[in-house]
Amino acid sequence: MPIFHLATFACDVTPPDGHPLCGGWIEPVRGVDDPLKALGVILLGLEKPVVLCTVDWCGLRNEAHWAWRDALAQATSTTVDHVAVHCVHQHNAPFADVEAERLVEGNPGAPHSLDLKFFDEVVRRTAKAAGDSLAHTHPFDQIGIGKARVEQVASNRRILGDDGKVKSIRYSSTKDPKVRAEPEGLVDPWLRTLSFWHGAKPQAALHYYATHPMSYYGDGRVSSDVCVVARQKRQEEDAARSQHYFTGCAGNITAGQYNDGAKTNRPILRDRIYEAMKAAWKTTERYPVTDLAWRVEPVKLPPRQEKLFGEKESRKVLEDPRATKAKRNNAAFQLAWLKRIDRAIDIACLDLGKALVLHLPGEPFVEYQLHAQKLRPEAFVCVAGYGDGGPGYIPTARAYLEGGYEPTVALAGPESEEILNRAIQKAFGVTKANSDNGNRTDH
């Protein structure tokens, strides 16, 4: 039987006072409620080490995402295509796009989005933590899989009218009681927990759930917010087990139906996630690990074709001192996206036999997660979104016609749905002919 080992690492990535939050769109750091961390698991025993890293930041786009992956690859003696880095996506946290910040710095008066020296330092420290962890590896011979339903957290924020167009938007905090009272809509209500074991001893637990992870934000208080605070609560009650949290396909999912923005809701929502983490652990079933596989499908997502998203218009907005912070910085993000458009994004799958872990970019709609589960109904499918944030939101093709908020800031075109679904299918080892019933073709 093959011998597999893992190592876990952690690094503090809390931004200093005055650092921009959420890409400079909201109040900068005025204080810290929760320290932010980069946490990772390194899997050994495949042809190359595989690194799974989650960062308590809002996002890593384009060059920022590459830099983090490259540093981790070098530190762990693997290649960049074997490194998956994802953000939790709470908003009182940094949002990093290195090229966008350079563009901002070239336009006096434009709001800064990132401290480049701080960014380089946390990437360096995280890579060092990963490299150092390889001196303390642990064997594993089983995986555990368990899931539990999360009650009253996730809701779909796109509420359609009778004409099929978006009539209301349910943000993470929704004050209008009529909008909150709308039906929950399409969600994935299940929190899934994947764990690694050696005999009867658990070595690490990875949790996956699809919702925007915020209760409130914009007050300058650095926070890991709902889902990471739940992760930390699990960690504190069992320090021997390394706890990790990945946000799934939550581009159109928020807690808006159950959250009016009151600060008292944060611990309530936290505990609902925490209880699901505990319940998923209780349902865990263990299976021997006989083989691991890592598959990567590179994709190129097309840019938007509308004039509003073009280089000329974006540069005009970036240079306009009368434009809002959000519009100027989003223009910089758009220009950075157009600059890297020919560089592919990796869609990766960790195949553990009984379980599959899919790694996706941007802010994908929940439909991608449900599609992945349908492709392999016999498997325990976990999905991590918020990898390379370059494309921003990744709606379905239909959503561009329905309207609403997300298509106004989605940087990739509606053709992306077909491209992404095809890549997921290949990463899962499913042929086109068998995609409707989910039959495997690799083994």
C-alpha positions, -999 to +999 in steps of 0.1 A: +000+000+000+014+035-008+026+056+020+012+091+023+022+119+046+010+154+052+022+186+069+002+216+080+013+252+083+000+285+095+011+321+091-003+354+105-014+377+076-031+404+095-027+438+078-013+468+097-031+500+107-041+521+077-039+493+052-067+493+026-095+468+031-116+452+003-094+467-024-096+502-010-134+504-014-142+507+023-127+521+055-090+511+060-077+493+090-085+511+123-083+481+146-083+443+147-111+421+160-096+388+147-061+380+135-060+368+099-042+336+089-029+317+059-034+280+066-023+251+045-020+213+041+008+197+021+001+162+008+031+140+001+033+107-017+021+117-051+045+123-079+048+159-067+037+175-034+003+191-035-003+223-015-038+233-004-038+268+011-066+290+023-060+327+032-083+348+054-083+376+028-110+390+005-092+380-027-060+374-046-061+384-082-039+378-112-002+384-103-009+384-066-023+349-069+006+337-090+031+351-065+016+332-036+014+300-055+050+304-069+064+311-035+047+280-019+058+258-048+094+268-044+092+263-006+078+228-009+097+215-039+068+212-062+055+230-093+030+259-094+003+238-110+003+216-079-005+245-056-041+257-049-045+290-031-080+303-021-094+332-001-122+330+024-135+363+010-147+382+041-146+419+033-128+435+063-096+420+049-070+428+022-079+424-015-047+420-035-040+427-072-003+437-076-007+451-112-039+470-102-020+487-074+008+496-097-018+513-120-032+531-090+002+543-079+007+558-114-025+579-110-020+605-082-051+607-060-064+573-069-072+552-038-046+527-029-057+490-028-026+472-014+007+479+004+031+461-019+058+457+007+034+442+032+022+418+005+057+407-004+065+401+033+034+380+041+040+359+009+076+353+020+066+344+056+038+321+045+062+303+021+088+299+049+061+285+072+052+259+045+088+250+039+095+247+077+065+224+082+080+197+060+103+189+090+072+177+109+052+155+086+025+129+097+014+097+079-021+092+069-038+061+056-075+071+055-098+099+046-129+108+064-160+123+048-190+138+066-216+165+060-243+184+078-270+208+068-265+244+077-297+260+090-306+296+082-273+310+068-272+307+030-297+324+007-296+333-030-292+370-034-307+372-069-345+375-066-362+373-099-395+390-109-422+376-131-404+389-162-374+367-154-352+398-145-336+405-111-360+426-092-342+427-058-307+419-045-301+403-011-267+414+000-248+399+030-268+422+052-303+431+040-322+457+059-354+456+039-377+430+056-397+425+024-365+414+005-354+392+035-388+376+034-384+364-002-378+326-006-344+313+002-338+304-035-312+281-050-284+272-025-262+243-015-272+239+022-246+213+030-213+219+048-189+191+039-159+181+060-130+161+045-105+148+070-072+129+069-065+101+094-037+078+106-054+049+122-078+063+147-060+097+149-073+126+128-046+148+113-065+176+096-101+186+089-110+207+058-145+223+058-163+235+026-194+256+025-209+280+000-219+315+013-204+350+013-189+348+048-198+382+061-222+395+087-212+432+085-181+451+073-169+486+064-160+498+099-123+494+096-122+465+121-101+436+106-122+405+111-122+369+099-160+371+103-186+343+105-171+312+089-135+316+100-145+325+136-165+292+135-133+274+123-113+290+151-139+278+176-135+243+164-097+246+165-098+258+202-118+228+213-094+204+197-060+219+192-045+186+181-065+187+149-057+213+122-089+230+110-092+246+076-121+264+059-127+269+022-155+290+008-173+273-021-192+287-051-208+316-033-208+343-060-246+346-057-250+333-022-252+355+010-267+353+045-290+382+035-323+364+043-312+358+078-291+389+085-302+426+087-266+437+095-271+439+133-238+432+150-255+407+173-260+385+143-223+377+138-221+352+168-255+337+158-244+330+122-210+318+135-227+293+158-249+279+130-217+272+109-199+259+140-228+235+148-227+222+113-190+216+115-196+195+147-225+177+131-205+169+100-177+155+121-201+132+139-213+118+106-178+111+094-171+078+077-135+067+071-121+050+041-086+036+033-065+057+009-051+035-018-043+062-044-043+099-049-044+119-081-041+156-090-055+167-123-052+202-138-072+217-167-059+252-178-086+275-191-087+310-207-118+329-199-128+356-224-130+393-216-162+412-217-170+427-251-190+457-240-175+491-243-178+497-206-153+470-199-128+479-226-093+493-219-100+528-231-131+532-209-115+516-179-084+539-181-107+569-183-125+559-151-092+552-133-079+586-142-112+604-132-108+621-098-146+625-096-152+588-098-159+568-066-132+547-050-150+515-060-152+526-096-116+537-099-102+506-083-125+483-102-112+500-134-077+492-122-088+455-117-103+455-151-070+468-167-050+442-148-073+415-160-070+426-196-032+426-193-031+390-182-060+377-204-037+353-224-024+336-193-044+305-184-061+298-151-057+263-136-088+243-128-076+216-104-091+184-089-077+164-060-090+128-065-090+108-033-112+079-046-143+083-024-138+121-024-130+148-050-119+184-043-125+209-070-105+241-071-121+270-090-112+307-097-131+339-091-165+342-075-184+314-092-221+311-089-234+282-068-247+265-101-211+255-108-208+237-075-242+219-081-231+210-116-199+194-103-218+173-078-241+161-105-212+151-127-200+127-100-230+117-079-213+087-065-184+108-050-182+131-020-176+164-039-161+194-022-156+227-040-133+256-032-140+289-050-122+321-047-089+309-062-074+333-088-098+363-085-088+379-118-122+373-135-142+386-105-177+371-105-183+342-127-221+342-133-240+317-155-246+328-190-282+333-183-275+356-154-260+382-177-294+385-193-313+385-160-293+416-148-285+422-111-253+433-094-228+405-103-228+410-141-219+447-136-186+437-121-179+403-138-148+408-159-151+376-180-178+371-206-209+348-206-190+322-227-172+314-195-199+291-183-194+266-211-156+268-208-156+263-171-181+234-171-161+217-198-129+220-177-147+207-146-159+177-166-123+169-178-108+174-143-134+149-130-125+123-156-160+124-172-165+122-209-190+144-227-211+113-237-214+103-200-216+137-184-254+134-179-251+104-157-217+111-142-199+079-153-161+079-147-136+072-174-103+072-157-107+043-133 
